[in-house]
Amino acid sequence: MHVVVTRPAAQAAPWVHKLRAQGVDAVALPLIEIVPPADAAPVQAAWRSLAQQAVVFFVSANAVEHFFARRPPGAGWPPATRAAAPGPGTAEALRAAGVPAAAVVEPAADAPSFDSEALWARLRGETWAGRSVLVVRGEAGRDWLADQWRSAGATVSYLDAYARRPPTPDAAGRDLLQAAQAAPGAYLWLFSSSEAVRHLLALLQGAPPSGSRALATHPRIAAAARAAGFTDVLECGATEAAVLQAIRGASIQSATS
């Protein structure tokens, strides 16, 4: 069974490497292209005002990468400002970028899912009235967490640190798409974004063929895959261990069916 990792290229390559190291036949087909913002000035301005923020919420590892790529020379992370992440991948990216571990806030390790709701469970008991929150994202996105902060009295602002685009597969990517359409049961699509599901449908110019299987790292993504027409959709956590366990379960199921 081939596992198709659909994350943006910067995250897909490490995932493929990790999965292959565990004996998984993994291949990357990024279904979201990440590009820098047209104007870097707002990101640099946000760096200069970081100390005024109670929390900076990074929606993804891509938000971390592009925010820190435009850090002004000599700028450090303010000691009183926390960096919030919706899951372990983004939290790891923050620590790797130099944010002190004590400043990183993320969902509990045993949270049922890694998302804005799980992060808010860690934060909602605090006093937010009169405090400022910056959301670092990529051209729009889900506003649920920002709405919770506003309802609690915080002032929320947004920073578009990158942009998302539909992918343009190369020759290898086109060959992979064709192979997966010809033998859908031999491929397991690993989705970490509902947007990736939509972009795949656009590339296929319709629903996936009967027998197509998907593994989704969040219930909302799983719902998107089912609505898209995938025959078999599995759900798992977003951690490497959870994904690996689900892939192995899917492999056993495939071998016995």
C-alpha positions in Angstrom: 0.0 0.0 0.0 1.3 3.4 -1.0 0.7 6.3 1.4 0.3 9.7 -0.3 1.4 12.6 2.0 -0.5 15.7 0.9 1.0 18.3 3.2 2.7 21.4 1.7 6.2 20.6 0.4 8.1 21.9 3.5 6.2 19.5 5.7 5.6 16.6 3.3 9.3 15.8 2.8 10.0 15.2 6.5 6.8 13.2 6.9 7.8 11.0 4.0 11.2 10.5 5.5 9.8 9.5 8.9 7.3 7.1 7.5 9.8 5.5 5.2 12.1 5.0 8.2 9.3 3.0 9.8 8.8 0.8 6.7 5.9 2.7 5.1 5.9 3.1 1.4 5.2 6.9 1.5 5.4 9.4 -1.3 4.8 13.1 -1.3 2.2 14.9 -3.4 1.8 18.4 -1.9 -1.8 19.6 -2.4 -1.3 23.1 -1.1 1.4 25.4 -2.4 2.8 27.9 0.2 4.1 31.2 -1.1 5.5 34.3 0.7 3.3 37.3 1.1 3.5 40.0 -1.6 4.6 42.5 1.0 6.9 41.6 3.9 6.5 45.0 5.6 3.5 43.9 7.8 5.5 40.9 9.1 8.4 43.0 10.0 6.1 45.6 11.7 4.6 42.8 13.7 8.0 41.8 15.0 8.6 45.3 16.3 5.3 45.2 18.3 5.6 41.7 19.6 6.1 42.8 23.2 2.6 44.4 23.1 0.9 41.1 22.5 -0.2 38.8 25.3 -0.3 35.8 22.9 0.7 35.3 19.2 -1.3 32.4 17.8 0.4 30.6 14.9 -2.2 28.6 12.9 0.4 26.2 11.4 4.0 25.4 11.0 4.0 27.3 7.8 2.9 30.4 9.7 5.9 29.9 12.0 8.3 29.4 9.1 7.2 32.5 7.2 7.0 34.7 10.3 10.5 33.9 11.4 11.9 34.0 7.9 11.3 37.8 8.0 12.6 38.4 11.5 14.5 41.7 11.7 18.2 41.3 12.5 18.8 41.1 16.2 15.1 40.7 17.1 14.3 38.2 19.9 11.2 36.7 21.3 9.8 39.0 24.1 9.9 37.2 27.5 6.3 38.2 28.4 4.7 37.2 25.1 3.5 33.6 24.7 3.4 31.7 21.4 0.3 29.5 20.9 0.0 26.5 18.7 -3.0 24.3 17.7 -1.0 21.1 17.8 2.4 19.4 18.3 3.8 20.1 14.9 3.4 23.9 15.2 4.6 23.8 18.7 7.7 21.9 17.6 8.3 24.5 14.9 8.1 27.3 17.4 10.7 25.8 19.7 12.9 25.0 16.7 12.6 28.7 15.6 14.0 29.8 19.0 10.9 30.5 21.1 11.6 29.5 24.7 9.8 26.3 25.6 8.2 28.0 28.6 6.6 30.6 26.2 4.9 27.9 24.0 1.4 27.0 24.8 -0.3 24.1 23.1 -3.2 21.6 23.6 -2.8 18.9 26.3 -0.9 15.9 25.1 -4.0 13.7 25.7 -6.4 16.1 24.0 -8.9 14.2 21.8 -7.8 16.3 18.8 -5.3 19.0 18.1 -7.1 22.1 17.0 -8.3 25.5 18.1 -10.9 24.0 20.4 -8.2 22.0 22.3 -6.0 25.0 22.6 -8.8 27.2 23.9 -9.4 24.5 26.6 -5.9 25.4 27.9 -6.5 29.2 27.7 -10.2 30.0 28.4 -9.8 30.1 32.2 -7.5 33.2 31.9 -8.5 36.8 32.1 -8.4 38.3 28.6 -10.1 41.6 29.0 -7.9 44.4 27.7 -5.2 42.1 26.4 -4.0 41.9 22.8 -3.8 38.7 20.6 -2.1 38.4 17.2 -3.2 35.6 14.9 -0.5 34.7 12.3 -2.0 32.9 9.4 -2.1 32.6 5.6 -4.7 34.7 3.9 -7.9 34.2 5.9 -8.8 31.1 7.7 -11.1 29.8 10.5 -12.1 32.5 13.0 -13.5 30.3 15.8 -10.6 30.9 18.2 -10.4 34.6 17.5 -14.1 34.8 18.3 -13.5 33.2 21.6 -10.8 35.7 22.5 -13.0 38.6 21.5 -15.9 37.3 23.5 -13.6 37.1 26.5 -12.6 40.8 26.0 -9.4 40.5 24.1 -8.4 42.6 21.1 -7.6 40.4 18.2 -5.6 41.4 15.1 -4.5 39.3 12.1 -1.3 39.0 10.1 -1.1 37.2 6.8 2.4 35.8 6.8 2.0 33.6 3.8 -0.4 32.7 1.0 -1.9 29.3 0.0 -2.4 28.3 -3.6 -3.7 25.3 -5.4 -0.7 23.1 -6.5 0.7 22.6 -10.0 2.0 19.0 -10.0 5.2 18.2 -11.9 5.5 15.1 -14.1 6.0 12.8 -11.2 3.0 14.2 -9.5 0.8 13.8 -12.6 2.0 10.2 -12.9 1.1 9.6 -9.3 -2.4 11.0 -9.8 -2.9 8.7 -12.8 -1.6 5.7 -10.9 -3.9 6.3 -8.0 -6.9 6.7 -10.3 -6.1 3.4 -12.0 -5.6 1.4 -8.8 -7.4 3.4 -6.0 -7.3 0.5 -3.5 -3.5 0.5 -3.6 -3.2 4.1 -2.3 -4.0 5.7 1.0 -4.3 9.5 0.9 -3.1 11.1 4.1 -4.9 14.4 4.6 -4.1 17.1 7.3 -6.2 19.8 5.7 -9.7 20.0 4.2 -8.3 22.4 1.7 -6.0 19.7 0.4 -9.1 17.5 -0.2 -10.7 20.3 -2.3 -7.5 20.8 -4.3 -7.3 17.1 -5.1 -10.9 17.1 -6.4 -9.9 20.0 -8.7 -6.9 18.1 -10.0 -9.1 15.0 -10.6 -11.8 17.2 -12.1 -14.4 15.3 -10.1 -14.8 12.8 -7.3 -12.1 10.2 -6.6 -12.7 6.7 -8.2 -14.6 4.1 -6.3 -12.4 2.3 -3.8 -10.3 5.4 -3.0 -9.2 5.5 0.7 -8.2 8.4 2.9 -6.7 8.9 6.4 -7.6 12.2 8.0 -6.0 13.7 11.1 -9.1 15.6 12.3 -12.9 14.9 12.2 -13.5 18.0 10.0 -11.0 16.7 7.5 -12.5 13.3 7.6 -16.0 14.8 6.9 -14.6 16.7 3.9 -13.1 13.5 2.5 -16.3 11.6 2.9 -18.2 14.5 1.2 -15.7 14.4 -1.6 -16.6 10.8 -2.3 -13.8 8.7 -0.8 -15.1 5.2 -0.3 -13.2 4.5 3.0 -12.2 7.3 5.4 -10.2 6.6 8.6 -9.6 9.1 11.3 -6.5 9.4 13.6 -4.6 11.9 15.7 -2.1 14.3 14.2 1.0 12.9 15.9 3.5 10.7 14.1 2.7 7.8 16.4 -1.0 8.1 15.8 -0.6 8.4 12.0 1.8 5.4 11.9 -0.6 3.2 14.0 -3.5 4.1 11.7 -1.5 3.4 8.6 -0.5 0.0 9.9 -4.1 -0.7 10.8 -5.2 0.2 7.3 -2.5 -2.0 5.8 -3.8 -5.0 7.8 -7.3 -4.2 6.8 -6.3 -4.0 3.1 -4.4 -7.3 3.3 -7.3 -9.2 4.8 -10.1 -7.7 2.6 
